[in-house]
Amino acid sequence: MKFYYYINGQLLPAEQASLKMNDLGLLRGFGLFDYMRTYNGKPFMPQWYMERLFNSACLMDLEIPTNETEILYYVEELFNLAKLPDCAFRFLLTGGYSTDSMTVSQPNFIIMTEPLPVQAQERFDKGVKVISNEHLRELPEVKSTNYIKPILMAKQIKANKAYDVLYHKNNEISELSRSNFFIFKGDTLITPDKNILKGITRRIVIELAKPHFKVEERPVNIAELEEVEEAFTTGTTKKVMPIVQIDDLLIGNGEVGKRTRHLQNLFNQLIDNY
């Protein structure tokens, strides 16, 4: 396979794509990204991903040097060049080249094609363990390129035989490092509504759940975990992934619950027919 990237209006083979060293994304970590995938050879909910990408740019006072129509045109071109049944697209917007290492001039905009990560089926069938950590991302509604926290915690996550880290601040749960968080208390589905990235999969799952469960978007206190019967996380590559343990706490009986399984099935039916 041979991947191509889009950089500021040009399509280039991945090995030829480059940025100059004085880009603010490198010098100051000033940049954002988004991540979209295909199902059955079609970009999944592209308008929703574009909406979030442009919202992130607005919140960081960066102007994307193109428009949604052109972006989606090049997404199709890149997909055709990748020659894969399905793939992922990483949209990257940096502060651009700066003469004084601080001032934004013209942002750089890149679209990268990537192979989709493979998730072990066991994670969906039996669920995963996560560990908790007190942390709150800067500009939570922005998918910024700052992933210092989960990268520094990678060894700790692995040592605890965990899948990811669940963030909380002042006893209030927000999200996992790269995905959203849900719990079931009875037939009520609850998900945090503050200090989070509003995920596309999260948005879909909420809509899928409404005909079947009561849905609450509200603050979730970490003490509530003792009362939780089921938990799961959602994300572009995670779909609906059950969480059966948080630190030393087993969720419910430590097995994937029937309500989570029902939402898994609803989501899988949606993407199978997409």
TAVENUR-V373507 format. One record per pair of residues at least 24 apart in sequence whose C-alpha atoms are under 10 Angstrom apart, sorted by the first residue. I is the first residue (numbers start at 0). GAP is how many residues later the second one is. D is the distance in whole Angstrom. If there is no record, write none. Layout:
BEGIN
I,GAP,D ; I,GAP,D
END
This chain:
BEGIN
0,80,9 ; 0,81,7 ; 0,82,7 ; 0,83,8 ; 0,114,9 ; 1,79,8 ; 1,80,6 ; 1,81,8 ; 1,82,10 ; 1,111,10 ; 1,112,10 ; 2,75,8 ; 2,76,9 ; 2,78,7 ; 2,79,5 ; 2,80,9 ; 2,109,8 ; 2,110,6 ; 2,111,7 ; 2,112,9 ; 3,73,9 ; 3,74,6 ; 3,75,9 ; 3,77,7 ; 3,78,7 ; 3,107,9 ; 3,108,7 ; 3,109,7 ; 3,110,9 ; 4,69,9 ; 4,70,10 ; 4,73,7 ; 4,76,10 ; 4,84,10 ; 4,85,10 ; 4,86,10 ; 4,105,7 ; 4,106,6 ; 4,107,5 ; 4,108,6 ; 4,109,10 ; 5,65,9 ; 5,68,7 ; 5,69,9 ; 5,71,10 ; 5,72,8 ; 5,85,9 ; 5,103,8 ; 5,104,5 ; 5,105,5 ; 5,106,7 ; 5,107,9 ; 6,85,9 ; 6,101,7 ; 6,102,6 ; 6,103,5 ; 6,104,7 ; 6,105,9 ; 7,56,10 ; 7,57,8 ; 7,58,8 ; 7,99,9 ; 7,100,6 ; 7,101,5 ; 7,102,6 ; 7,103,9 ; 8,56,9 ; 8,57,8 ; 8,61,9 ; 8,62,10 ; 8,65,9 ; 8,100,9 ; 8,101,9 ; 8,102,10 ; 9,64,10 ; 9,100,9 ; 10,63,8 ; 10,66,9 ; 10,67,8 ; 10,99,10 ; 10,100,9 ; 11,66,10 ; 12,68,10 ; 13,98,8 ; 13,99,9 ; 16,93,10 ; 16,95,10 ; 17,92,10 ; 18,77,9 ; 18,78,9 ; 18,89,8 ; 18,91,10 ; 19,76,9 ; 19,77,7 ; 20,76,8 ; 20,77,10 ; 21,73,10 ; 21,74,8 ; 21,75,5 ; 21,76,6 ; 21,77,7 ; 21,78,9 ; 21,79,7 ; 21,80,10 ; 22,71,7 ; 22,72,7 ; 22,73,5 ; 22,74,4 ; 22,75,6 ; 22,76,9 ; 22,78,8 ; 22,79,10 ; 22,81,9 ; 22,83,10 ; 22,84,9 ; 22,85,8 ; 23,70,6 ; 23,71,5 ; 23,72,6 ; 23,73,6 ; 23,74,6 ; 23,75,10 ; 23,76,10 ; 23,77,7 ; 23,78,7 ; 23,79,8 ; 23,80,8 ; 23,81,10 ; 23,83,9 ; 23,84,10 ; 24,67,10 ; 24,68,8 ; 24,69,5 ; 24,70,6 ; 24,71,7 ; 24,72,9 ; 24,82,10 ; 24,83,9 ; 24,120,8 ; 24,121,10 ; 25,68,9 ; 25,69,9 ; 25,70,9 ; 25,71,10 ; 25,75,10 ; 26,68,10 ; 26,70,9 ; 26,71,9 ; 26,74,7 ; 26,75,9 ; 27,66,10 ; 27,67,9 ; 27,73,8 ; 27,74,8 ; 27,118,10 ; 28,65,8 ; 28,66,9 ; 28,115,9 ; 28,116,7 ; 28,117,7 ; 28,118,10 ; 29,30,9 ; 29,63,9 ; 29,64,6 ; 29,65,6 ; 29,66,9 ; 29,72,9 ; 29,74,9 ; 29,114,8 ; 29,115,7 ; 29,116,8 ; 30,25,10 ; 30,26,9 ; 30,29,8 ; 30,31,9 ; 30,61,7 ; 30,62,6 ; 30,63,4 ; 30,64,6 ; 30,65,9 ; 30,76,9 ; 30,77,9 ; 30,78,10 ; 30,111,10 ; 30,112,9 ; 30,113,6 ; 30,114,6 ; 30,115,8 ; 31,24,7 ; 31,25,7 ; 31,28,8 ; 31,30,9 ; 31,59,8 ; 31,60,6 ; 31,61,5 ; 31,62,6 ; 31,63,9 ; 31,77,10 ; 31,110,7 ; 31,111,6 ; 31,112,4 ; 31,113,5 ; 31,114,8 ; 32,24,9 ; 32,57,7 ; 32,58,5 ; 32,59,4 ; 32,60,6 ; 32,61,8 ; 32,76,10 ; 32,77,9 ; 32,78,9 ; 32,109,9 ; 32,110,6 ; 32,111,6 ; 32,112,6 ; 32,113,10 ; 33,55,8 ; 33,56,6 ; 33,57,5 ; 33,58,7 ; 33,59,9 ; 33,77,10 ; 33,108,9 ; 33,109,6 ; 33,110,8 ; 33,111,9 ; 34,53,7 ; 34,54,6 ; 34,55,5 ; 34,56,6 ; 34,57,9 ; 34,76,10 ; 34,77,9 ; 34,78,10 ; 34,79,10 ; 34,108,9 ; 34,201,8 ; 34,202,9 ; 35,39,10 ; 35,51,9 ; 35,52,6 ; 35,53,5 ; 35,54,7 ; 35,55,8 ; 35,77,10 ; 35,164,9 ; 35,200,7 ; 35,201,9 ; 36,49,7 ; 36,50,6 ; 36,51,4 ; 36,52,6 ; 36,53,9 ; 36,76,9 ; 36,77,9 ; 36,78,10 ; 36,79,8 ; 36,199,7 ; 36,200,8 ; 37,41,9 ; 37,47,9 ; 37,48,5 ; 37,49,6 ; 37,50,6 ; 37,51,8 ; 37,78,9 ; 37,198,10 ; 37,233,10 ; 37,236,10 ; 38,46,8 ; 38,47,6 ; 38,48,8 ; 38,49,10 ; 38,232,7 ; 38,233,8 ; 38,234,9 ; 38,235,7 ; 39,45,7 ; 39,46,7 ; 39,47,10 ; 39,231,8 ; 39,232,8 ; 39,233,9 ; 39,234,7 ; 40,35,10 ; 40,38,8 ; 40,39,10 ; 40,43,8 ; 40,44,6 ; 40,45,5 ; 40,46,8 ; 40,233,10 ; 41,34,9 ; 41,37,9 ; 41,43,9 ; 41,44,8 ; 41,45,9 ; 41,232,8 ; 42,29,9 ; 42,32,8 ; 42,33,8 ; 42,36,9 ; 42,43,9 ; 42,44,9 ; 42,45,9 ; 42,46,9 ; 42,231,10 ; 43,44,10 ; 43,156,10 ; 43,192,9 ; 43,227,9 ; 43,230,8 ; 44,155,8 ; 44,156,10 ; 44,159,10 ; 44,229,10 ; 45,26,8 ; 45,29,10 ; 45,154,10 ; 46,25,9 ; 47,151,10 ; 47,152,7 ; 47,155,10 ; 48,42,10 ; 48,150,9 ; 48,151,7 ; 49,41,10 ; 51,89,9 ; 51,90,8 ; 51,91,9 ; 51,145,9 ; 51,146,8 ; 51,147,9 ; 51,148,9 ; 52,38,8 ; 52,39,9 ; 52,40,9 ; 52,89,8 ; 52,90,8 ; 53,88,10 ; 54,86,9 ; 54,87,8 ; 54,88,10 ; 55,37,10 ; 55,83,9 ; 55,84,10 ; 55,85,7 ; 55,86,5 ; 55,87,7 ; 55,88,8 ; 55,141,10 ; 56,36,8 ; 56,37,10 ; 56,85,8 ; 56,86,9 ; 56,87,10 ; 57,84,9 ; 58,80,8 ; 58,82,8 ; 58,83,7 ; 59,35,9 ; 59,79,9 ; 59,82,8 ; 59,84,9 ; 60,34,10 ; 60,43,10 ; 61,31,8 ; 61,32,8 ; 61,33,7 ; 61,34,10 ; 61,42,8 ; 61,43,9 ; 61,44,9 ; 61,45,7 ; 61,46,10 ; 62,30,9 ; 62,31,10 ; 62,32,9 ; 62,43,8 ; 62,44,7 ; 62,45,9 ; 62,46,10 ; 63,28,10 ; 63,29,7 ; 63,30,9 ; 63,42,9 ; 63,43,7 ; 63,44,8 ; 63,45,7 ; 63,46,10 ; 64,28,9 ; 64,41,8 ; 64,42,7 ; 64,43,8 ; 64,44,7 ; 65,43,8 ; 70,39,10 ; 70,40,8 ; 73,37,8 ; 74,36,8 ; 74,37,9 ; 74,38,8 ; 77,33,9 ; 77,34,8 ; 77,35,7 ; 78,34,7 ; 78,35,10 ; 80,32,9 ; 81,31,7 ; 81,32,9 ; 81,33,9 ; 83,31,8 ; 85,28,10 ; 85,29,8 ; 85,30,7 ; 86,26,7 ; 86,27,6 ; 86,28,5 ; 86,29,5 ; 86,30,9 ; 87,24,8 ; 87,25,6 ; 87,26,5 ; 87,27,6 ; 87,28,6 ; 87,29,9 ; 87,148,10 ; 87,149,9 ; 88,24,5 ; 88,25,6 ; 88,26,9 ; 88,27,9 ; 89,24,7 ; 91,52,9 ; 91,53,9 ; 92,51,9 ; 92,52,9 ; 93,50,10 ; 93,51,9 ; 115,121,8 ; 116,120,7 ; 116,121,10 ; 117,119,8 ; 117,120,10 ; 118,118,8 ; 118,119,7 ; 118,122,10 ; 120,120,10 ; 122,40,9 ; 122,115,9 ; 122,118,7 ; 122,119,7 ; 122,120,9 ; 123,108,10 ; 123,114,9 ; 123,115,9 ; 123,116,8 ; 123,117,5 ; 123,118,6 ; 123,119,9 ; 123,132,9 ; 123,137,9 ; 123,140,9 ; 124,116,9 ; 124,117,8 ; 124,130,9 ; 124,131,7 ; 124,136,9 ; 125,115,9 ; 125,116,7 ; 125,117,9 ; 125,118,8 ; 125,128,9 ; 125,129,6 ; 125,130,6 ; 125,131,10 ; 126,36,10 ; 126,104,9 ; 126,105,8 ; 126,106,10 ; 126,113,10 ; 126,114,7 ; 126,115,4 ; 126,116,5 ; 126,117,6 ; 126,118,8 ; 126,127,9 ; 126,128,7 ; 126,129,6 ; 126,130,10 ; 127,33,9 ; 127,34,7 ; 127,35,6 ; 127,36,9 ; 127,104,9 ; 127,105,10 ; 127,113,8 ; 127,114,6 ; 127,115,5 ; 127,116,6 ; 127,117,7 ; 127,118,9 ; 127,126,10 ; 127,127,10 ; 127,128,9 ; 128,28,10 ; 128,31,9 ; 128,32,7 ; 128,33,5 ; 128,34,6 ; 128,35,8 ; 128,36,9 ; 128,113,9 ; 128,114,6 ; 128,115,6 ; 128,116,5 ; 128,117,6 ; 128,118,7 ; 128,119,9 ; 128,120,9 ; 128,121,9 ; 128,122,10 ; 128,125,10 ; 129,27,8 ; 129,30,9 ; 129,31,8 ; 129,32,5 ; 129,33,5 ; 129,34,5 ; 129,35,5 ; 129,36,7 ; 129,46,9 ; 129,113,7 ; 129,114,8 ; 129,115,6 ; 129,116,5 ; 129,117,6 ; 129,118,9 ; 129,119,10 ; 130,25,9 ; 130,26,7 ; 130,29,8 ; 130,30,9 ; 130,31,6 ; 130,32,8 ; 130,33,7 ; 130,34,5 ; 130,35,6 ; 130,36,9 ; 130,45,10 ; 130,114,8 ; 130,115,5 ; 130,116,5 ; 130,117,8 ; 130,118,10 ; 131,25,10 ; 131,32,9 ; 131,33,5 ; 131,34,5 ; 131,35,6 ; 131,36,7 ; 131,41,9 ; 131,44,9 ; 131,90,10 ; 131,114,7 ; 131,115,6 ; 132,32,7 ; 132,33,6 ; 132,34,5 ; 132,35,6 ; 132,36,8 ; 132,40,10 ; 132,43,10 ; 132,114,10 ; 133,31,10 ; 133,32,8 ; 133,33,6 ; 133,34,5 ; 133,35,5 ; 133,36,8 ; 133,37,8 ; 133,38,9 ; 133,39,9 ; 134,30,10 ; 134,31,9 ; 134,32,5 ; 134,33,6 ; 134,34,6 ; 134,35,9 ; 134,38,9 ; 134,39,9 ; 134,40,10 ; 134,42,10 ; 135,31,7 ; 135,32,7 ; 135,33,6 ; 135,34,10 ; 135,36,10 ; 135,37,9 ; 135,38,8 ; 135,39,9 ; 135,41,10 ; 135,59,7 ; 135,60,9 ; 136,30,9 ; 136,32,10 ; 136,37,9 ; 136,38,10 ; 136,40,9 ; 136,58,8 ; 136,59,8 ; 136,60,10 ; 137,57,9 ; 138,56,8 ; 138,57,9 ; 138,58,9 ; 139,34,9 ; 139,35,10 ; 139,54,9 ; 139,55,5 ; 139,56,5 ; 139,57,6 ; 139,58,9 ; 140,53,9 ; 140,54,7 ; 140,55,6 ; 140,56,4 ; 140,57,7 ; 140,58,9 ; 141,54,9 ; 141,55,6 ; 141,56,9 ; 142,35,9 ; 142,53,10 ; 142,54,7 ; 142,55,10 ; 142,56,10 ; 146,30,8 ; 146,31,9 ; 148,28,8 ; 149,26,9 ; 149,27,6 ; 149,28,9 ; 150,26,10 ; 159,87,8 ; 161,83,9 ; 161,84,9 ; 161,85,9 ; 162,80,9 ; 163,82,10 ; 164,81,9 ; 164,82,10 ; 165,67,10 ; 165,80,8 ; 165,81,10 ; 166,29,10 ; 166,55,10 ; 167,27,10 ; 167,52,9 ; 167,53,9 ; 167,54,7 ; 168,26,10 ; 168,52,10 ; 168,53,9 ; 169,51,9 ; 169,52,9 ; 170,49,9 ; 170,50,6 ; 170,51,5 ; 170,52,8 ; 170,53,10 ; 171,47,7 ; 171,48,6 ; 171,49,5 ; 171,50,6 ; 171,51,9 ; 171,52,10 ; 172,46,7 ; 172,47,6 ; 172,48,6 ; 172,49,6 ; 172,50,10 ; 172,51,10 ; 172,52,10 ; 173,45,8 ; 173,46,8 ; 173,47,9 ; 173,48,10 ; 174,58,9 ; 174,59,10 ; 175,57,8 ; 175,58,9 ; 175,59,10 ; 177,55,10 ; 177,56,9 ; 177,57,7 ; 177,58,9 ; 177,59,10 ; 177,60,9 ; 178,53,10 ; 178,54,6 ; 178,55,6 ; 178,56,5 ; 178,57,8 ; 178,58,9 ; 178,59,8 ; 178,60,10 ; 179,52,8 ; 179,53,5 ; 179,54,5 ; 179,55,7 ; 179,58,10 ; 179,60,10 ; 180,39,10 ; 180,50,7 ; 180,51,6 ; 180,52,5 ; 180,53,7 ; 180,54,9 ; 180,60,10 ; 180,61,10 ; 180,62,9 ; 181,24,10 ; 181,34,10 ; 181,35,10 ; 181,38,10 ; 181,48,8 ; 181,49,6 ; 181,50,5 ; 181,51,6 ; 181,52,8 ; 181,58,10 ; 181,60,9 ; 181,61,9 ; 181,78,10 ; 182,33,10 ; 182,37,9 ; 182,41,10 ; 182,42,8 ; 182,44,10 ; 182,45,6 ; 182,46,7 ; 182,47,6 ; 182,48,4 ; 182,49,6 ; 182,50,9 ; 182,59,10 ; 182,60,9 ; 182,68,10 ; 182,77,9 ; 183,29,10 ; 183,30,10 ; 183,31,9 ; 183,41,10 ; 183,43,9 ; 183,44,6 ; 183,45,6 ; 183,46,5 ; 183,47,6 ; 183,48,9 ; 183,68,10 ; 183,73,9 ; 183,75,8 ; 183,76,8 ; 184,39,9 ; 184,40,10 ; 184,42,7 ; 184,43,5 ; 184,44,6 ; 184,45,7 ; 184,46,9 ; 184,67,10 ; 185,27,9 ; 185,28,10 ; 185,41,10 ; 185,42,8 ; 185,43,7 ; 185,44,9 ; 185,73,9 ; 186,25,8 ; 186,26,6 ; 186,27,6 ; 186,28,9 ; 186,42,10 ; 186,72,8 ; 187,24,10 ; 187,25,6 ; 187,26,5 ; 187,27,6 ; 187,28,7 ; 187,71,10 ; 188,24,7 ; 188,25,6 ; 188,26,5 ; 188,27,6 ; 188,28,9 ; 188,41,9 ; 188,42,9 ; 188,70,9 ; 188,71,10 ; 189,24,8 ; 189,25,6 ; 189,26,5 ; 189,27,6 ; 189,28,7 ; 189,29,9 ; 189,30,8 ; 189,38,10 ; 189,41,9 ; 190,24,8 ; 190,25,6 ; 190,26,5 ; 190,27,6 ; 190,28,8 ; 190,29,7 ; 190,40,10 ; 190,41,10 ; 190,42,10 ; 191,24,8 ; 191,25,6 ; 191,26,5 ; 191,27,5 ; 191,28,6 ; 191,29,9 ; 192,24,5 ; 192,25,5 ; 192,26,6 ; 192,27,9 ; 193,24,7 ; 193,25,7 ; 193,26,9 ; 194,24,10 ; 198,35,8 ; 198,36,7 ; 198,37,8 ; 199,34,9 ; 199,35,7 ; 199,36,7 ; 200,32,10 ; 200,33,6 ; 200,34,5 ; 200,35,6 ; 200,36,9 ; 200,37,9 ; 200,38,7 ; 200,39,8 ; 200,66,9 ; 201,31,9 ; 201,32,6 ; 201,33,7 ; 201,34,9 ; 201,37,9 ; 201,38,9 ; 202,31,10 ; 203,30,10 ; 203,63,8 ; 203,66,10 ; 204,29,8 ; 204,34,9 ; 204,35,8 ; 204,58,7 ; 204,59,9 ; 204,61,9 ; 204,62,7 ; 205,57,10 ; 207,55,7 ; 207,58,7 ; 207,59,8 ; 207,62,9 ; 208,50,10 ; 208,53,9 ; 208,54,7 ; 208,57,9 ; 208,58,10 ; 211,47,9 ; 211,50,9 ; 211,51,9 ; 212,46,9 ; 224,24,8 ; 224,25,9 ; 224,26,8 ; 224,27,10 ; 225,24,9 ; 225,25,8 ; 225,26,9 ; 226,24,9 ; 226,25,8 ; 227,24,7 ; 228,24,8 ; 228,25,9 ; 228,26,10 ; 228,27,10 ; 228,28,8 ; 228,30,10 ; 229,24,9 ; 229,25,9 ; 229,26,7 ; 229,27,6 ; 229,28,9 ; 229,29,8 ; 229,30,7 ; 230,25,8 ; 230,26,8 ; 230,28,10 ; 230,29,7 ; 231,24,9 ; 231,25,10 ; 231,28,7 ; 231,29,10 ; 231,32,10 ; 232,27,10 ; 238,24,10 ; 238,25,8 ; 238,28,8 ; 238,29,8 ; 238,32,10 ; 239,24,5 ; 239,25,9 ; 239,26,10 ; 239,27,7 ; 239,28,9
END
